[in-house]
Amino acid sequence: MQFIDLKYQQSLVRETINQNIKKVLDHGQYILGPEVNELEQSLAAFVGSKHCIGVGSGTDALQIALMAIGVKPGDEVIVPAFSFIATAEVVSLLGAKPVFVDVEESSYCMDSTCLDAAVTAKTKAIIPVSLYGQCANMEEINAFALKNSLVVIEDAAQSLGAKYKGKQSCNLSTIGCTSFFPSKPLGAYGDGGACFTNDKDIAKAITQIRVHGQGKRYHHAQIGINGRLDTLQAAILLAKLDLFEDEIIKRSHIANNYTEVLKDVSGINPPLLNNNATHVFAQYTIRLSDRNALSTHLEKQGIPTAIHYPIPLHKQPAFEGLSDSNLPISCRLAEEVLSLPMHPYLTKADQDKVLDSIIEWAEQ
Ligand SMILES: *Cc1c(COP(=O)(O)O)cnc(C)c1O
């Protein structure tokens, strides 16, 4: 059993992928070729935002978003302590300071009630992370940002396709950033990402920053980076996009099947769903106090698991000295979370094997 199986999916669209790659090899526009624009249009329509700009990775998307709103050395950006490093890393890369706040035990996402204590005169932006595929409490976070004149950038690297109060993830704040890393819900065969916004000026800034701050060729209006989405990756994503909506439904069926059983297993806490929201289950992540014993038991039966993430960001050596706060929920989650095999094509037999093995372990 694979933790995330990308092979079966490929067999469903291999022909289209081959054709799309062939088209790129024929026209030869490897940098910002027509497929990039085509994908941007399709994704903007899917998300419901006015602008989509394809970029080199989810990390580039976050960095470019911060650059587009003018985050500079000395500024502060509020981020959740429980996330992948990229959320906070890009803040530091720009010379600004990530200010870590705790997350909610129920959703694993940024706790909006912690914002008040974290904001200062230097705060420029907030980056809530839609962790594992479910959005944070965006309404409260947006309201807080509005009151304090801050920009909200959604780190939607794991949540493309999720809905929050009827709107799509990536279209819930000033800028939404997603990733096409191969194992993300919409994954390429290499690195890729995208920024979404409804703001014309921000869209223009992002479009320039991804190409060295260039407006016209060799005319550089601002400092940018080399942060473009590859034409070949866009061509591959266009083929995979045909499957995407069906895959989200399949993921949610598998998650429901897991939760239906696991909610009655003592000691295991399955993920909780927020009201008025949907979850795309980039990861299906349970919590339990004896995580290592269970993962060892599952590994013996050939069932892979993963830990997202074993160290909260404020405890990472890379951010040493930045935060002296405790952030107890983030610390506890880092010790208790365990992600189970999850991908749209996980068979019923494999799901049952995972569940039976967990029950067997819990009852021993
Ligand atoms: C994957 C991920 C990123 C970074 O995306 P890349 O495409 O790998 O650069 C950022 N934030 C979160 C929460 C992620 O899961």
The ligand as a MOL file (V3000), in Angstrom:
LIG
                    3D

  0  0  0     0  0            999 V3000
M  V30 BEGIN CTAB
M  V30 COUNTS 15 15 0 0 0
M  V30 BEGIN ATOM
M  V30 1 C 3.5260 22.2120 0.3720 0
M  V30 2 C 3.3230 23.4240 1.2020 0
M  V30 3 C 3.9310 24.6580 0.8950 0
M  V30 4 C 5.0010 24.8100 -0.1500 0
M  V30 5 O 4.6690 24.3900 -1.4160 0
M  V30 6 P 5.8400 23.9560 -2.4280 0
M  V30 7 O 5.1370 23.8640 -3.7310 0
M  V30 8 O 6.4030 22.6720 -1.9530 0
M  V30 9 O 6.8600 25.0520 -2.4230 0
M  V30 10 C 3.5980 25.7610 1.6660 0
M  V30 11 N 2.7260 25.6720 2.6860 0
M  V30 12 C 2.1390 24.5100 3.0140 0
M  V30 13 C 1.1630 24.4930 4.1370 0
M  V30 14 C 2.4230 23.3480 2.2990 0
M  V30 15 O 1.8410 22.1980 2.6450 0
M  V30 END ATOM
M  V30 BEGIN BOND
M  V30 1 1 1 2
M  V30 2 1 2 3
M  V30 3 2 2 14
M  V30 4 1 3 4
M  V30 5 2 3 10
M  V30 6 1 4 5
M  V30 7 1 5 6
M  V30 8 2 6 7
M  V30 9 1 6 8
M  V30 10 1 6 9
M  V30 11 1 10 11
M  V30 12 2 11 12
M  V30 13 1 12 13
M  V30 14 1 12 14
M  V30 15 1 14 15
M  V30 END BOND
M  V30 END CTAB
M  END
